[in-house]
Amino acid sequence: MSRYGQAGRIEMKQLRKRVLVTGGAGFLGSHLCERLLKEGNDVLCVDNFFTGTKDNIAHLMGSPYFELMRHDVTFPLYVEVDEIYNLACPASPIHYQHDPVQTTKTSVHGAINMLGLAKRVGAKIFQASTSEVYGDPAVHPQPESYRGNVNPIGPRACYDEGKRCAETLFFDYHRQHKLNIRVARIFNTYGPRMHPNDGRVVSNFIVQALRGEPITIYGDGSQTRSFCYVDDLVEGFIRLMAAPDDVTGPINLGNPGEFTIRQLAEAVIRLTGARSTLVFEPLPQDDPMQRKPDITLARTTLGWEPTIALEAGLRRTIAYFSDLLGLPLPETVSA
Ligand SMILES: NC(=O)c1ccc[n+]([C@@H]2O[C@H](COP(=O)([O-])OP(=O)(O)OC[C@H]3O[C@@H](n4cnc5c(N)ncnc54)[C@H](O)[C@@H]3O)[C@@H](O)[C@H]2O)c1
């Protein structure tokens, strides 16, 4: 509840929770806005449209309880809200390496600005952190207690270290200013509204397969990843925000099912019915070999675990991309 208190809000017959989502026009943010609106909240979506688009949230614009604000979180923001979900940050290497200094600023200055806002208005605040804080992990699967293996001067550091510093800021605001914080470490998530050209593996493979192009695998394809469908992840966000105040996280949210990149490529080819071949290219620097969340903490404290199997999630994502690209829906998906 904000510093203006429940009383003032009852007087105004305004009982909806006012929720700010930064990065709300992006892939995860747009699904989160949709879910928060469905639950009867008053949603303020803030985005600078670096990677997000109005198309992602166009279907929400008709609601009187949805508001869109163009704003860059590296600048202070003065609004009255009860909860903040801080998602603003480019998330794929192509985008976050485009302007690495701005990426670090978005994570660090963005966190400072949003934490300052939360402090001013007494709002609860959620941080979208990442499995990248574990770097190229020497422990597998990764529990929250693992401190990571990050190269602080490599090309991914602007993202990894920016997110690590944001976590530090969240916990210092919590200790120093008693802020009510929630930190989620998000593992690879996929689904409709992913950016078609951001080089992330699921969208890349689907777009290449739908276009009948060869599928590009970096390395020999034996590196593993876990893939969480977006609806499962958003459920985790909501549960974490609603959890008792001593549940600050950091808490891993992701799907522990582990697949090699080659298995993913083969599943996409099968589900799209494509004739794509596989082409192999060198692994980018600091690309982790394994990534898999240990979600014991999320299971025990939030009663949360993913429910959507990879094949079901891929079908929905393939349907989205075939529509986006104006290509026919593969029979294998519509069946
Ligand atoms: N998708 C995943 O698998 C994944 C995994 C780990 C962490 N995350 C985190 O979740 C969050 C959302 O990721 P996503 O996959 O939806 O990416 P996305 O790129 O689709 O969304 C990020 C959004 O933030 C906006 N943005 C970027 N810089 C901004 C700034 N300075 N001010 C205001 N808005 C800004 C972008 O325009 C975009 O709408 C990010 O913080 C990302 O680090 C995502």
The ligand as an SDF file (V2000), in Angstrom:
LIG
                    3D

 44 48  0  0  0  0  0  0  0  0999 V2000
   13.2470  -13.8060  -21.7030 N   0  0  0  0  0  0  0  0  0  0  0  0
   14.1320  -14.4280  -20.9620 C   0  0  0  0  0  0  0  0  0  0  0  0
   14.4220  -15.5930  -21.2060 O   0  0  0  0  0  0  0  0  0  0  0  0
   14.7890  -13.7330  -19.7870 C   0  0  0  0  0  0  0  0  0  0  0  0
   15.7100  -14.4660  -19.0280 C   0  0  0  0  0  0  0  0  0  0  0  0
   16.3160  -13.8470  -17.9580 C   0  0  0  0  0  0  0  0  0  0  0  0
   15.9900  -12.5500  -17.6010 C   0  0  0  0  0  0  0  0  0  0  0  0
   15.1010  -11.8640  -18.3640 N   0  0  0  0  0  0  0  0  0  0  0  0
   14.8200  -10.4710  -17.9560 C   0  0  0  0  0  0  0  0  0  0  0  0
   13.4500  -10.1800  -18.0700 O   0  0  0  0  0  0  0  0  0  0  0  0
   13.2640   -8.8300  -18.5010 C   0  0  0  0  0  0  0  0  0  0  0  0
   12.3950   -8.7940  -19.7440 C   0  0  0  0  0  0  0  0  0  0  0  0
   13.0440   -9.5320  -20.7850 O   0  0  0  0  0  0  0  0  0  0  0  0
   12.3300   -9.8470  -22.1720 P   0  0  0  0  0  0  0  0  0  0  0  0
   12.7440  -11.1920  -22.5910 O   0  0  0  0  0  0  0  0  0  0  0  0
   10.8990   -9.5280  -22.0920 O   0  0  0  0  0  0  0  0  0  0  0  0
   13.1010   -8.8060  -23.1120 O   0  0  0  0  0  0  0  0  0  0  0  0
   12.5270   -7.6480  -24.0550 P   0  0  0  0  0  0  0  0  0  0  0  0
   13.6990   -7.0500  -24.7280 O   0  0  0  0  0  0  0  0  0  0  0  0
   11.4220   -8.1540  -24.8910 O   0  0  0  0  0  0  0  0  0  0  0  0
   11.9190   -6.6420  -22.9930 O   0  0  0  0  0  0  0  0  0  0  0  0
   12.6550   -5.6260  -22.3660 C   0  0  0  0  0  0  0  0  0  0  0  0
   11.8300   -4.3560  -22.4360 C   0  0  0  0  0  0  0  0  0  0  0  0
   12.5230   -3.3110  -21.7410 O   0  0  0  0  0  0  0  0  0  0  0  0
   12.4680   -2.1400  -22.5430 C   0  0  0  0  0  0  0  0  0  0  0  0
   13.6170   -1.3080  -22.1930 N   0  0  0  0  0  0  0  0  0  0  0  0
   14.9230   -1.5370  -22.4330 C   0  0  0  0  0  0  0  0  0  0  0  0
   15.6790   -0.5460  -21.9420 N   0  0  0  0  0  0  0  0  0  0  0  0
   14.8330    0.3320  -21.3630 C   0  0  0  0  0  0  0  0  0  0  0  0
   15.0010    1.5530  -20.6760 C   0  0  0  0  0  0  0  0  0  0  0  0
   16.2110    2.0910  -20.4940 N   0  0  0  0  0  0  0  0  0  0  0  0
   13.8940    2.2060  -20.2240 N   0  0  0  0  0  0  0  0  0  0  0  0
   12.6490    1.6850  -20.4090 C   0  0  0  0  0  0  0  0  0  0  0  0
   12.4360    0.5140  -21.0550 N   0  0  0  0  0  0  0  0  0  0  0  0
   13.5090   -0.1500  -21.5190 C   0  0  0  0  0  0  0  0  0  0  0  0
   12.4950   -2.6330  -23.9700 C   0  0  0  0  0  0  0  0  0  0  0  0
   12.0340   -1.6980  -24.9120 O   0  0  0  0  0  0  0  0  0  0  0  0
   11.5980   -3.8640  -23.8570 C   0  0  0  0  0  0  0  0  0  0  0  0
   10.2460   -3.5400  -24.0460 O   0  0  0  0  0  0  0  0  0  0  0  0
   14.6650   -8.2500  -18.7390 C   0  0  0  0  0  0  0  0  0  0  0  0
   15.0400   -7.5160  -17.5920 O   0  0  0  0  0  0  0  0  0  0  0  0
   15.5330   -9.4800  -18.8750 C   0  0  0  0  0  0  0  0  0  0  0  0
   16.8440   -9.2310  -18.4390 O   0  0  0  0  0  0  0  0  0  0  0  0
   14.5020  -12.4130  -19.4540 C   0  0  0  0  0  0  0  0  0  0  0  0
  1  2  1  0
  2  3  2  0
  2  4  1  0
  4  5  1  0
  4 44  2  0
  5  6  2  0
  6  7  1  0
  7  8  2  0
  8  9  1  0
  8 44  1  0
  9 10  1  0
  9 42  1  0
 10 11  1  0
 11 12  1  0
 11 40  1  0
 12 13  1  0
 13 14  1  0
 14 15  2  0
 14 16  1  0
 14 17  1  0
 17 18  1  0
 18 19  2  0
 18 20  1  0
 18 21  1  0
 21 22  1  0
 22 23  1  0
 23 24  1  0
 23 38  1  0
 24 25  1  0
 25 26  1  0
 25 36  1  0
 26 27  1  0
 26 35  1  0
 27 28  2  0
 28 29  1  0
 29 30  1  0
 29 35  2  0
 30 31  1  0
 30 32  2  0
 32 33  1  0
 33 34  2  0
 34 35  1  0
 36 37  1  0
 36 38  1  0
 38 39  1  0
 40 41  1  0
 40 42  1  0
 42 43  1  0
M  CHG  2   8   1  16  -1
M  END
$$$$
